[in-house]
Amino acid sequence: MKVTQIRLALLVASSAAVTVLSVAAPAYAEARVYQWCANHRGSMECYYSSYQQCQASASGWGICVENPFYRPERYGAPALRSNRG
């Protein structure tokens, strides 16, 4: 193989790697942090966007608490605490 062919192969491989990484990175960056967690004896399940949704799921086995990692400004929500009633 000539030096030119090797350089071309390296250029194509590195371009493909950059393309794959740039497509995969935004998906990871968009991971959602939900506002409510169901807590049962220290086990936290933070998959709920409303208090009512959490209550329905945790009924009989746990309590609902606000997720300490939730930042409403990241998701376009107002920075107010939700009504639990």
C-alpha positions as CSV (number, residue, x, y, z in Angstrom):
1,M,0.0,0.0,0.0
2,K,1.2,3.4,-0.8
3,V,1.6,6.2,1.7
4,T,-1.2,8.1,0.0
5,Q,-3.6,5.2,0.3
6,I,-2.8,4.8,4.0
7,R,-3.4,8.5,4.6
8,L,-6.7,8.3,2.8
9,A,-7.8,5.3,4.8
10,L,-6.9,7.0,8.0
11,L,-8.8,10.1,6.9
12,V,-11.9,8.1,6.1
13,A,-11.8,6.1,9.4
14,S,-11.3,9.2,11.5
15,S,-14.1,11.0,9.7
16,A,-16.4,8.1,10.3
17,A,-15.4,8.0,14.0
18,V,-16.1,11.8,14.4
19,T,-19.5,11.4,12.7
20,V,-20.5,8.5,15.0
21,L,-19.4,10.3,18.1
22,S,-21.2,13.6,17.2
23,V,-24.4,11.8,16.5
24,A,-24.3,9.7,19.7
25,A,-23.3,12.6,22.1
26,P,-26.5,14.6,21.9
27,A,-28.6,11.6,22.9
28,Y,-26.6,11.2,26.1
29,A,-26.8,14.9,26.8
30,E,-30.6,14.9,26.6
31,A,-31.1,12.4,29.5
32,R,-34.1,13.6,31.4
33,V,-34.2,14.1,35.2
34,Y,-37.7,13.7,36.5
35,Q,-39.1,15.9,39.3
36,W,-40.6,13.2,41.5
37,C,-39.1,10.1,43.1
38,A,-40.9,7.2,44.8
39,N,-38.9,6.3,48.0
40,H,-39.1,3.0,49.7
41,R,-36.6,2.3,52.5
42,G,-33.9,4.3,50.7
43,S,-34.5,2.9,47.3
44,M,-35.3,5.8,44.9
45,E,-37.2,5.5,41.6
46,C,-37.1,8.9,39.9
47,Y,-39.3,8.4,36.9
48,Y,-42.3,10.7,37.6
49,S,-43.1,14.1,36.1
50,S,-46.0,14.8,38.4
51,Y,-46.7,14.2,42.1
52,Q,-50.0,12.4,41.2
53,Q,-48.2,10.1,38.9
54,C,-45.7,9.2,41.6
55,Q,-48.5,8.7,44.2
56,A,-50.3,6.3,41.9
57,S,-47.2,4.2,41.4
58,A,-46.0,4.3,45.0
59,S,-49.3,3.6,46.6
60,G,-48.9,1.0,49.3
61,W,-45.2,0.6,49.2
62,G,-43.5,4.0,49.4
63,I,-43.7,7.8,49.6
64,C,-43.1,10.5,47.0
65,V,-40.4,13.1,47.4
66,E,-39.0,15.8,45.1
67,N,-35.9,14.7,43.2
68,P,-33.0,16.7,44.6
69,F,-31.3,16.6,41.2
70,Y,-34.2,18.1,39.3
71,R,-33.6,21.6,37.8
72,P,-36.8,23.0,36.3
73,E,-35.0,25.6,34.2
74,R,-33.3,22.9,32.2
75,Y,-36.6,21.6,30.9
76,G,-38.4,25.0,30.3
77,A,-40.5,24.6,33.4
78,P,-41.1,27.4,35.9
79,A,-38.9,27.3,38.9
80,L,-41.8,26.8,41.3
81,R,-42.5,23.9,43.6
82,S,-45.4,21.7,42.4
83,N,-48.7,21.5,44.2
84,R,-48.8,18.2,46.0
85,G,-52.6,18.3,46.6
